């Protein structure tokens, strides 16, 4: 893949994570644009037409993206959408958090099947993939059971997908940190072969 002006080269599977409003989507979009490939933006979030704040957020994302990028609303059908990526295309998944939220009502066994499907399809995608993921475990403990399930599922999912990634970025306060250069893997995290 082509490198951008800063010398950053997009990898086969890249994970970009960070807290809310950290700049993670902007950084992921930068990496995608620098690839020189046709970008297929896979949006996993709900439409929520009656939520003005959510609509404003969606509009901001749409206005920031180049008009020639392909965009597909995939919700829970992310593995199937990734199978449709062709050679010469790059899949930008924004985000794993909204994908988890789409499946929050699923029973653990059903959710596990979705996680396995995603984990199995990622290495087979015909083009590079950039995954955007929210960091949820740094704040207060969720006050609801659903919030706790969301936090655990997303944290487990990102740990489970990380071994498949050959690039990873943590974005904080508008700054991107290369996790592959400046970190070491946690030995025997017990997640890679476990459930999400």
C-alpha positions in Angstrom: 0.0 0.0 0.0 1.1 3.6 -0.5 2.5 5.7 2.3 1.1 9.1 3.1 3.2 12.3 3.3 4.2 11.5 6.9 5.6 8.0 5.9 2.7 6.1 7.6 1.8 3.0 5.6 -1.7 1.5 6.0 -1.4 -2.2 7.0 -3.5 -5.2 6.1 -5.7 -5.0 9.2 -5.5 -1.8 11.3 -7.2 -1.1 14.6 -7.7 2.6 15.6 -9.1 3.1 19.0 -9.7 5.9 21.4 -12.3 7.6 23.6 -15.3 9.6 22.4 -14.4 12.7 20.4 -10.7 11.8 20.5 -10.1 12.1 16.7 -10.1 8.3 16.1 -12.5 8.5 13.1 -10.5 11.4 11.6 -7.3 9.4 12.0 -8.8 6.3 10.5 -10.2 8.4 7.6 -6.7 9.9 7.1 -5.1 6.4 6.9 -7.8 5.3 4.5 -7.3 8.3 2.2 -3.5 7.9 2.3 -3.9 4.3 1.0 -4.7 5.4 -2.6 -7.4 2.7 -2.7 -11.1 3.0 -3.3 -12.6 3.4 0.2 -15.7 1.5 1.2 -17.0 3.1 4.5 -18.9 0.5 6.4 -21.2 2.2 9.0 -22.3 0.0 11.8 -24.4 2.5 13.7 -28.2 2.8 13.8 -30.0 5.5 11.8 -32.1 6.9 14.8 -34.0 9.5 12.8 -35.7 10.8 16.0 -32.4 11.6 17.8 -31.2 15.1 16.8 -27.8 14.7 18.5 -27.1 11.4 16.7 -28.2 12.9 13.4 -25.9 15.8 13.9 -23.0 13.4 14.6 -23.8 11.4 11.5 -24.0 14.6 9.4 -20.6 15.7 10.7 -19.1 12.3 9.7 -20.7 12.5 6.2 -19.5 16.0 5.6 -16.0 15.2 6.5 -15.7 12.2 4.2 -14.8 12.6 0.5 -17.9 12.3 -1.7 -16.3 9.6 -3.9 -16.1 7.1 -1.0 -18.6 4.3 -1.1 -20.8 4.2 2.0 -22.8 1.2 3.2 -25.0 1.0 6.4 -24.3 -2.5 7.6 -25.5 -2.7 11.3 -25.0 -6.2 12.5 -24.2 -7.6 9.0 -20.5 -6.5 9.2 -18.9 -9.9 8.4 -21.1 -10.2 5.3 -20.3 -6.7 4.1 -16.5 -7.4 4.5 -16.9 -10.4 2.3 -18.1 -8.0 -0.5 -14.9 -6.0 -0.4 -12.9 -6.4 -3.7 -9.3 -6.1 -4.6 -8.3 -2.5 -4.9 -10.7 -1.5 -2.2 -10.2 -0.6 1.5 -12.8 -1.3 4.1 -13.2 1.4 6.8 -15.4 0.1 9.6 -16.7 2.8 11.8 -17.2 1.4 14.4 -16.9 -1.7 16.4 -18.7 0.0 19.3 -21.8 0.6 17.3 -21.5 -3.0 15.9 -21.5 -4.3 19.5 -24.5 -2.0 20.3 -26.4 -3.4 17.4 -26.1 -6.9 18.9 -26.5 -5.9 22.5 -29.9 -7.7 22.8 -28.4 -11.0 21.5 -27.9 -13.9 23.9 -24.2 -14.7 24.6 -24.2 -17.8 22.3 -25.6 -15.8 19.4 -23.3 -12.9 20.0 -20.3 -15.3 20.1 -21.3 -16.6 16.7 -21.2 -13.0 15.3 -17.8 -12.5 16.9 -16.5 -15.7 15.4 -17.8 -14.8 12.0 -16.0 -11.4 12.1 -12.8 -12.9 13.4 -12.9 -15.6 10.6 -13.7 -13.2 7.8 -11.1 -10.5 8.6 -8.0 -12.4 7.3 -9.9 -13.3 4.1 -11.0 -9.8 3.1 -9.7 -9.0 -0.5 -8.4 -5.6 0.6 -7.1 -3.8 3.7 -9.4 -3.2 6.6 -9.3 -0.3 9.1 -11.4 -1.0 12.3 -12.4 2.0 14.5 -13.1 1.0 18.1 -14.3 3.1 21.1 -12.4 2.8 24.4 -15.0 2.3 27.0 -13.2 0.9 30.1 -11.5 4.1 31.2 -14.5 5.9 32.6 -16.9 5.1 35.4 -18.3 1.7 35.9 -21.6 1.5 33.9 -24.7 2.0 36.2 -26.9 -0.4 34.1 -26.6 -4.0 33.2 -26.7 -3.2 29.5 -23.9 -0.8 29.9 -21.8 -3.4 31.6 -22.5 -5.9 28.9 -21.5 -3.4 26.2 -18.2 -2.5 28.0 -17.3 -6.2 28.4 -18.2 -7.2 24.9 -16.4 -4.4 23.2 -13.3 -4.8 25.4 -13.2 -8.5 24.8 -13.8 -8.1 21.1 -10.9 -5.6 20.5 -8.6 -7.9 22.5 -9.7 -10.8 20.5 -9.2 -9.1 17.1 -5.9 -7.5 18.0 -3.7 -10.5 17.2 -5.0 -10.4 13.6 -4.0 -6.7 13.3 -0.6 -5.7 12.0 -1.1 -2.0 12.9 -2.8 -0.4 15.9 -3.3 3.2 16.9 -4.5 4.8 20.1 -5.9 8.3 19.5 -6.1 10.7 22.4 -6.8 14.4 22.4 -6.2 14.6 18.6 -2.9 12.7 18.8 -2.3 9.2 17.4 0.1 6.8 19.2 1.5 3.8 17.3 0.7 0.9 19.6 2.8 -1.6 17.6 5.9 0.6 18.2 5.3 1.7 21.7 3.8 -1.3 23.5 4.2 -4.9 24.2 1.5 -7.6 24.1 -0.1 -8.8 27.3 1.1 -12.3 27.8 -1.7 -14.9 27.8 -4.5 -12.5 28.0 -6.9 -15.4 27.8 -9.1 -13.6 25.3 -7.8 -14.6 21.9 -9.2 -18.1 22.1 -12.0 -17.2 24.4 -15.4 -15.7 23.9 -16.3 -12.1 23.3 
